[in-house]
Amino acid sequence: MPSTESLRAAEGRTPAEYDVIVIGGGPAGENAADYAIAGSDRTAVIVERELVGGECSYWACIPSKALLRPGHVLAAAQAMDGLSATGLDVEAVLRRRDHFISNQDDASQVKWARDHRIEVVRGTGRLVGERQVEVDGRLLLARHAVVLATGTRASVPDVPGLRDALPWISRDATNLHEVPGRVVIIGGGVVACEAATWLATLGADVSMIVRGKAVLASAEPFASERVLAALRGSGVQVLLGTEPTSVHRPDAKDTGEGRIHGGPVTVRLHGAQGDTEIEADEIIVAAGRTPATEGLGLDSVGLQDGYVQVDDQLTARGVDGDWLYCVGDLNHRAALTHMGKYQARVCGDVIAARAEGKPLDDARFTASADHGQVPQVVYTAPEVASVGLTEAAARDAGHAVETVELDIAVAGSSLARNDFAGHAKLVIDTTSDTMLGATFVGPEAGEQLHAATIAVVGKVPLATLWHAVPAFPAVSEFWLRLLETRRA
């Protein structure tokens, strides 16, 4: 490691020294810093160019769920005898969203960091050498570790006229200040399906342009089919096998995040029905993410821009020494907030152990859950909750597979709401008689997921699960019916 004296001589300035430097102040970065110094006298700093709390807190998970939840509650109330539910107060829904994102004020997040002895430096951080980070001309030196946690940014496809039309990206959709009357969404993944769900609930006329043959294409087919049917049932026009060929918006204007960017936009399409066009008041691009490495200085340590490959201790591959780590979306292992936080906990523990000269032979120093054991909830209506491998993925991986599935129809589901409709599927490794994966679709399906996650991660034999008795009359009684179906 370069000495402080050599850095002074080379740079003509005195670097600020910390034990751990984290570039990126989202949930993963916060957790990495916290775990790396907890219970010690080590020091840490988070470098953040926007808001501490990151994408999830202000532009993704939190605001999107705040927008989705009122629609879910309204639908549940409308499916319950004895209640009167007429609709949503859009302004109140947006005020509630603003409350949960603290009106994009990160003061409480900064306070949390400082209360945990983590300094916050505002600015754009970039690597300039081994253990060296520059922040807008200020040099920082890490004694033990630098952690990259800069995440990803929305991708905009190279469609003629699309960029000039100033389309909304996910940040605009989650932070909308006005509901467009007509919306075209490009994409059919999680972001697109969730945005279509809340926009339709808030009164927009929504069309989805999906290149593939299904929405949520990586999910179990039955989950994709049920979400598609529900979207169409709510009035969303979903055009499968369709691509935009050009976009035209003559008076596009940068009116600010979440505000309609000018006049009407015309999208020309090519699909099974030939060439058509559609007009809308706003267009949303939900077509994937790109690693946020531009200007990060990866070349200074021998890496290229793009996703940063890591080992199971979150140490960056291709870099000499064990000092550079990468957590969260930027390593492309599992692009979900909860998995980024999980990786960060492992990463922080690894940094602490290495700083203290401890061996890394404990399971907590190895990230394993992001290998085929990832839980995820898609908060559409119905929700899709899944963990582990789908049947197709399990077969592709060479497992001997058995599946068991059924509609969720138990006393608890009938009591929950009049129109309860759900389905559950388990993917079982017949060699070990353990679960490789599970998918549940239905109202509040996400609340049923953790039991499946424990079973998958813990490799609990199905013979043991038989003795995990679900409470009556809870919706979770469907677990018993699944196991009974297998025994039949």
Summary of the structure (lengths in Angstrom):
residues: 488
radius of gyration: 24.3
end to end distance: 64.3
largest distance: 77.2
contacts: 1682
relative contact order: 0.12
helix: 35%
strand: 25%
